[in-house]
Amino acid sequence: MAPSRAQRSSRSSRARRARPRRRSAFVALVIAVVGILLPGTAYLVARRPRLGAVVTALSLTLYGAAAYVGLRKRDAVISWALNPGLLLWMIAGLGAIALAWIIVLVTSYKMLRPLTAGPGSRLAGSLVVGVVCFAMTVGTASGAQTLMAQRSLVKKVFAGGGSRSQTRPTIAATKDIWTQLPRLNVLLLGADDGDDRQGTRTDTVMVASIDTKTGNTSLISLTRNFMRMPFPADSPLHKIYPTGFWDPSIDPRKEQSEFYLDAMYRNIPKLHPGVIGPSDNEGADILKLSVGEALGLKIHYYVQINLAGFAKLVEALGGITVNINYPVPVGGNDDKKIPPSRYLQPGPNRKLNGTDALWFARGRYGVATADLARQARQHCTIQALVERATPQNVLANYQAIAAAGEQLIRTDIPEKLLGPFVTLGGRVKTAKISNIDLDKKKNFPNGRNPNYAAMREIVANALNPKPTTPRRTTTTRPSTATQPKTTPKPDDGDLSSACAYNPGPPG
């Protein structure tokens, strides 16, 4: 009686299993390990065509989709990486992919390994496969930790949909939100709440005005001892302080440090809690209103940096490089007659660690132009940070950067706008950063009664320069012998020249 088709198939299958695999254990191991670069190919070598074709096709599809998204959907990837909910799915997906990779490696090696391999070869192969699986697990864990750090940073630092301040703009969800904001004005606050302070003072108050189309950025610094800071006419604070934040009952020639700009963040919320309505950071929102009125700008968002945590961010980035043109004091107190502990010495391309970078940005002692000199160094510090924050450097140190960011940054930039802000940050990095000089000699020689109207005019002319009418020229071209030679004047506001190495006293 002839055998049935099922019997013949069973005998053929047993024959294939009984046939020894004609490859060494080492070759089988190499094929299995290299095969994880394109999962499924090792199955094809092991003569499992259907399984190999399915897994290989799936791998190619995933690789192709990843390449397409990475190259053509960069903005979408950024938005996903800034969405806390999607980040959880990414972590789960990363774990699933790693598990699938390990399964493919182990099963591929079992299919490829010679049946006649001895105990020693089997043990060595198992050890190598185990090491590779462990390496993939460590890599997956590291990636998951990075994604968790990213999620924690987004959740803790950036504003969600809960509380909302009246000072934040209303922006519709469109493909390119920057068409609604041709110019973005961000208030940068350096908050000092050290042990010698009762409360927080904002010794650094700066506005970054960004052309959202080009990324060109203008930095405007306000001196910490400005008095009579104004408020918009429609603000409740204008009714309380119609001539600005000061006390008219005190002789204006006397010290009024509690009415300085750097004291407003702390004092006004204490004196008039809830005066501007709902707010999750009254001090910052009050400064947005007042600084905007002083400069004639609409301040859209604020970014508050804790100076004590600033050093950690610099350390996470691996330090910054600046030019030091004169000795910069480290520590010291003019009021208490305490001299600095040391000085940062002049030199080109000085590499600063976190502590020294902090003092480069904030140090002032015994110099008549201390505040203006410090403002100039702060602009250079921002430029150095922008230059240092390359994608490669940020990715390599991301967990430390994210941890530092949680401790030092507070902002009202909402989560939903983080993607567009990252895109805008890329433009800023490759664009021009300049400084707008508010002219101390004319507009605030002592800070008691600054000329805010003149400052508004300077800012308006700098950000929106009036077009010049070209002169009529004759058709007769002057001879080259009589034609004067002109040398273009350098742009004094360009930080590339302002932060260059040019030793000399601050001025």
C-alpha positions in Angstrom: 0.0 0.0 0.0 1.5 3.4 -1.1 2.2 5.9 1.7 -0.2 8.9 1.9 0.8 12.5 1.2 0.9 13.3 4.9 3.2 10.4 5.7 5.6 11.4 2.9 5.6 15.0 4.2 6.3 13.8 7.7 9.2 11.6 6.5 10.7 14.4 4.5 10.5 16.8 7.5 12.3 14.2 9.7 14.9 13.7 7.0 15.6 17.5 6.9 15.9 17.6 10.7 18.2 14.6 10.7 20.4 16.1 8.0 23.4 17.8 9.8 23.8 21.5 9.2 26.9 22.1 7.2 28.3 25.2 8.9 30.5 25.7 11.9 29.1 27.0 15.2 31.1 30.1 14.8 29.7 30.9 11.3 26.1 30.3 12.7 26.8 32.6 15.5 28.1 35.4 13.2 25.1 35.1 10.9 22.6 35.2 13.8 24.3 38.3 15.4 24.8 40.2 12.1 21.2 39.2 11.1 19.7 41.4 13.8 20.7 44.4 11.7 17.9 43.3 9.4 15.8 40.9 11.3 14.5 38.0 9.2 17.6 37.5 7.0 19.0 34.9 9.4 15.7 32.9 9.0 16.2 32.9 5.2 19.7 31.5 5.7 18.3 28.9 8.0 15.9 27.8 5.2 12.8 29.1 6.8 11.6 31.1 3.7 8.1 32.0 4.8 9.0 33.1 8.3 12.1 34.9 6.9 10.2 36.7 4.2 7.5 37.9 6.6 10.0 39.2 9.3 12.3 40.7 6.7 9.4 42.5 4.9 8.2 43.8 8.3 11.7 45.0 9.2 12.2 46.8 5.9 8.8 48.4 6.3 9.6 49.7 9.8 13.0 50.9 8.6 11.5 52.7 5.7 8.8 54.3 7.8 11.3 55.5 10.3 13.5 57.0 7.6 10.5 58.7 6.0 9.3 60.2 9.3 12.8 61.3 10.3 13.6 62.9 7.0 10.2 64.3 5.9 8.2 64.7 9.2 10.8 66.3 11.4 8.3 68.8 13.0 5.9 65.9 13.7 8.7 64.0 15.5 9.5 67.0 17.6 5.8 67.4 18.5 5.6 63.7 19.5 8.7 64.0 21.6 7.1 66.9 23.5 3.8 65.1 24.2 3.8 63.4 27.6 1.1 60.9 26.5 2.8 59.9 23.3 6.1 59.6 25.2 4.6 56.8 27.3 3.6 55.0 24.2 7.1 55.5 22.8 8.6 53.9 25.9 6.2 50.9 25.6 7.0 50.6 21.9 10.7 50.7 22.6 10.4 47.8 25.0 8.3 45.8 22.5 10.8 46.3 19.7 13.7 45.3 22.0 11.9 42.1 23.1 11.1 41.2 19.4 14.8 41.8 18.5 15.9 39.5 21.3 13.4 36.8 20.2 14.7 37.0 16.6 18.3 36.7 17.7 17.7 33.7 20.0 15.5 31.8 17.6 17.8 32.5 14.6 20.8 31.1 16.4 18.9 28.0 17.5 17.9 27.4 13.8 21.4 28.0 12.5 23.5 26.2 15.1 24.9 22.8 13.9 23.2 19.8 15.5 26.6 18.2 16.0 28.1 21.2 17.9 29.8 20.1 21.1 29.1 21.3 24.6 31.9 23.9 24.5 30.7 25.5 21.2 27.1 25.5 22.6 28.2 27.2 25.8 30.4 29.8 24.0 27.6 30.6 21.5 25.0 30.9 24.3 27.3 33.3 26.2 27.8 35.5 23.1 24.1 35.6 22.4 23.5 36.4 26.1 25.9 39.3 26.0 24.3 40.7 22.9 20.9 40.4 24.4 22.1 42.1 27.6 23.6 45.0 25.5 20.3 45.5 23.7 18.5 45.5 27.0 20.9 48.1 28.4 20.5 50.2 25.3 16.7 50.0 25.6 16.7 50.9 29.3 18.9 53.9 28.5 16.6 55.0 25.8 13.6 54.5 28.1 15.3 56.6 30.8 15.9 59.4 28.3 12.3 59.4 27.3 11.2 59.4 30.9 13.5 62.3 31.6 12.0 64.1 28.7 8.4 63.5 29.9 9.3 64.6 33.4 10.8 67.8 32.1 7.8 68.6 30.0 5.3 67.9 32.8 7.2 69.8 35.5 8.4 72.8 33.6 6.0 73.8 30.9 2.5 75.1 31.5 -0.4 72.7 31.0 -4.0 73.4 30.3 -4.9 74.1 33.9 -4.2 77.6 35.2 -4.1 80.4 32.7 -2.8 84.0 33.1 -4.3 86.9 31.3 -0.9 87.9 30.1 -0.5 84.9 27.9 -1.5 85.3 24.2 -4.3 83.3 22.6 -2.8 81.4 19.7 -5.0 79.4 17.3 -3.8 75.9 16.4 -2.6 76.3 12.8 0.1 74.6 10.7 2.5 77.5 11.3 1.6 79.4 14.4 4.3 82.0 13.8 2.3 83.6 11.0 0.2 84.9 14.0 3.3 86.2 15.7 5.7 87.7 13.3 7.7 88.9 16.3 7.9 87.0 19.5 8.9 88.7 22.7 10.1 86.6 25.6 10.9 88.0 29.0 14.1 86.3 30.5 14.4 86.5 34.3 17.4 85.6 36.3 16.0 84.9 39.8 18.4 85.0 42.8 17.0 83.5 45.9 20.3 82.9 47.7 20.8 82.4 51.4 21.5 86.1 51.9 18.1 87.1 50.3 14.7 87.4 51.9 12.6 86.2 49.0 13.5 86.2 45.3 15.0 89.2 43.4 15.2 89.3 39.7 18.7 90.7 39.2 18.6 89.9 35.5 15.7 91.2 33.5 16.1 90.9 29.7 13.8 90.7 26.7 14.6 88.5 23.7 12.7 89.9 20.7 12.7 87.2 17.9 11.8 87.6 14.3 9.9 84.3 13.9 10.5 84.2 10.1 14.3 84.6 10.2 15.2 83.8 13.8 17.1 87.0 14.1 17.1 88.0 17.8 17.5 91.3 19.6 18.4 91.3 23.3 17.3 94.2 25.5 18.5 94.4 29.1 17.0 96.5 31.8 19.1 97.7 34.8 18.1 96.2 38.1 17.8 99.6 39.9 15.3 101.1 37.6 12.6 103.0 39.5 9.1 104.2 38.5 8.5 101.1 36.3 5.3 101.9 34.4 2.2 99.8 33.9 -0.3 99.7 31.0 -3.2 102.2 31.3 -5.8 99.4 31.4 -4.0 97.5 34.2 -5.2 97.7 37.9 -1.6 98.4 38.9 -1.7 101.7 36.8 -4.5 103.0 39.1 -2.4 102.1 42.2 0.9 103.5 40.7 -0.1 106.1 38.0 3.5 107.5 37.9 5.2 104.1 38.1 6.3 101.8 40.9 7.7 104.1 43.6 6.7 105.8 46.8 6.2 109.6 46.3 6.3 110.2 50.0 9.9 109.2 50.2 12.6 111.7 49.0 13.5 110.5 45.5 17.1 111.3 46.2 17.2 108.7 49.0 17.5 105.0 48.7 14.3 103.2 47.6 15.7 99.7 46.9 12.4 98.1 47.7 10.9 99.9 44.7 13.7 98.9 42.3 12.9 96.7 39.3 14.6 93.7 40.8 12.3 94.0 43.9 9.0 94.0 41.9 8.8 90.2 41.5 8.8 89.8 45.3 7.1 92.9 46.6 4.1 93.7 44.4 2.4 90.2 45.0 2.9 90.7 48.7 1.5 94.3 48.6 -1.4 93.5 46.2 -2.1 89.8 46.0 -4.3 88.8 43.2 -4.3 92.3 41.7 -3.9 91.1 38.1 -6.3 88.2 38.3 -5.6 84.4 37.9 -1.8 83.7 37.7 0.5 80.8 38.6 3.4 83.2 38.9 2.2 86.7 39.9 5.7 88.2 40.0 6.6 87.1 36.5 3.2 88.2 35.1 3.5 91.6 36.7 7.0 92.0 35.2 5.6 91.0 31.8 3.1 93.9 32.0 5.6 96.5 33.4 8.6 95.6 31.2 6.4 95.5 28.1 5.0 99.0 28.9 8.5 100.4 29.6 9.8 99.1 26.2 6.7 99.5 24.1 6.4 95.8 23.5 3.8 93.1 24.0 5.6 90.4 26.1 4.2 87.1 25.2 5.9 84.6 27.5 8.5 84.5 30.3 11.3 82.1 31.0 12.6 82.3 34.6 16.0 80.8 35.4 17.1 80.1 38.9 20.7 81.3 39.0 21.7 78.7 41.6 20.7 76.0 39.2 22.2 77.7 36.2 25.6 76.2 37.0 24.1 72.7 36.7 22.9 73.3 33.2 26.3 74.6 32.1 27.9 71.5 33.7 25.4 69.2 31.9 26.4 70.8 28.6 30.1 70.3 29.3 30.9 74.0 30.0 30.8 77.0 27.8 33.6 79.0 26.0 33.7 82.8 26.3 36.2 85.6 25.8 37.1 87.5 29.0 38.3 91.0 28.4 38.8 92.2 32.0 39.0 90.5 35.5 35.5 89.4 36.5 34.8 89.2 40.3 33.8 85.9 41.9 31.7 86.7 45.0 32.0 89.9 46.9 29.5 92.5 48.2 29.8 96.2 47.7 27.3 97.1 50.4 29.0 94.9 53.1 32.5 95.8 51.9 33.3 92.1 51.3 35.9 91.7 48.6 35.6 88.9 45.9 37.3 85.6 46.7 39.0 85.6 43.4 38.7 86.9 39.8 38.2 85.2 36.5 41.3 86.3 34.6 41.2 87.8 31.0 41.9 85.6 28.1 40.5 84.4 24.7 38.3 81.3 24.4 38.2 80.6 28.1 36.5 77.3 29.0 34.3 77.9 32.0 32.7 75.3 34.2 29.2 75.8 35.7 30.3 77.8 38.8 32.6 80.1 36.8 30.0 80.6 34.1 27.5 81.7 36.7 29.9 84.3 38.1 30.9 85.4 34.6 27.2 86.2 34.0 26.4 87.8 37.4 29.7 89.0 39.0 29.9 92.8 39.8 32.0 94.5 42.4 33.5 98.0 42.7 33.0 99.1 39.1 31.1 102.2 38.2 29.5 100.5 35.2 29.0 97.2 37.0 25.4 96.7 35.9 26.0 97.5 32.3 29.1 95.4 32.1 27.2 92.5 33.7 24.4 92.9 31.2 26.9 92.7 28.3 28.4 89.6 29.8 25.0 88.0 30.2 24.3 88.6 26.5 27.6 86.8 25.7 26.7 84.0 28.1 23.4 83.4 26.2 25.3 83.4 22.9 27.8 80.9 24.3 25.0 78.6 25.5 23.3 78.7 22.1 26.6 77.8 20.4 27.2 75.0 22.9 23.7 73.4 22.6 24.4 71.5 19.4 22.0 68.5 18.7 24.9 66.1 19.3 25.9 67.6 22.6 22.3 67.8 23.8 21.5 64.2 22.9 24.7 62.9 24.5 24.0 64.6 27.8 20.2 64.8 27.7 19.4 63.1 31.0 21.6 65.5 32.9 20.3 68.5 30.9 16.7 67.5 31.6 17.4 67.0 35.3 19.0 70.5 35.5 16.2 72.0 33.5 13.6 70.8 36.1 15.5 72.6 38.8 16.2 75.9 37.2 13.5 76.7 34.6 10.0 78.0 35.2 7.9 79.3 32.3 4.4 79.9 31.0 5.1 78.5 27.5 2.4 75.9 27.1 3.1 72.3 26.3 1.2 72.5 23.0 3.6 75.1 21.6 6.8 73.3 22.5 7.1 71.8 19.0 6.9 75.2 17.2 9.3 76.7 19.8 11.9 74.0 19.2 11.6 74.7 15.4 12.0 78.4 16.1 15.0 77.7 18.3 16.7 76.0 15.3 16.3 79.2 13.4 17.6 81.3 16.2 20.7 79.1 16.5 21.7 79.9 12.9 20.6 83.5 12.8 22.0 86.8 14.1 21.9 87.7 17.8 22.3 91.4 18.5 22.0 93.9 21.4 19.8 97.0 21.6 21.5 99.7 23.7 19.0 101.8 25.7 21.6 104.6 26.1 22.4 104.9 29.8 23.9 108.4 29.6 20.8 110.0 28.2 17.9 107.8 29.5 18.9 106.5 32.9 22.0 108.1 34.4 21.1 107.0 37.9 18.0 104.9 37.6 15.8 107.1 39.8 13.7 108.5 36.9 14.5 106.7 33.7 13.2 108.1 30.4 11.0 105.3 29.3 9.5 107.2 26.4 13.0 107.6 24.9 13.7 103.9 25.5 10.5 103.0 23.6 11.6 105.0 20.7 15.0 103.4 20.6 13.4 99.9 20.7 10.9 100.8 18.0 13.5 102.1 15.7 15.8 99.1 16.2 13.1 96.5 15.6 11.3 98.4 12.8 13.8 100.7 11.2 12.3 103.3 8.9 13.3 102.8 5.2 15.7 105.4 4.0 14.9 107.4 0.9 17.6 106.9 -1.7 19.3 110.0 -2.9 19.0 111.0 -6.6 22.3 110.3 -8.4 23.5 112.0 -11.6 24.2 110.0 -14.6 27.8 111.2 -14.7 30.0 108.7 -12.9 32.9 110.3 -10.9 36.4 109.2 -11.8 38.0 106.6 -9.7 40.7 109.0 -8.8 38.3 111.4 -7.0 35.8 108.7 -5.7 36.1 108.5 -1.9 36.7 105.2 -0.3 34.3 104.2 2.3 34.7 101.6 5.0 31.5 100.1 6.4 30.9 100.7 10.1 30.7 97.6 12.2 27.3 96.8 13.8 27.8 97.7 17.4 24.8 95.6 18.4 26.2 92.4 16.8 27.2 90.0 19.6 29.8 88.4 17.4 31.9 91.6 17.7 30.7 92.7 21.1 31.7 89.3 22.6 35.0 89.1 20.8 38.4 89.2 22.7 39.3 92.8 23.1 41.1 93.3 26.4 40.3 96.5 28.3 38.2 97.9 31.2 34.4 97.5 31.0 32.8 100.6 29.5 
